[in-house]
Amino acid sequence: MAVLVYTTPSCPYCRATKRFLAERKVPYREIDVSKSPAAAREVVRKSGQMGVPVIDVNGQIIVGFDRARLVRALGLRE
């Protein structure tokens, strides 16, 4: 399973998303869009949004820290 999390350092919902994934031992790759204009363009292309977090779970795009959608996308039990 490939999980990408697009973040910025000052985003509290990004921190919540990363904590959620870490607590469930879900491996993910973090991309800080504040450090990469190309990554910022990529996240807008994928999500149609400029906000973060944007989570890409095997191509399924989740905008914001949406616990219920993450659980379903990751096949977790809550």
Secondary structure by P-SEA (a helix, b strand, c coil): cbbbbbbccccaaaaaaaaaaaaacbbbbbbcccccaaaaaaaaaacccccccbbbccccccccccaaaaaaaacccc
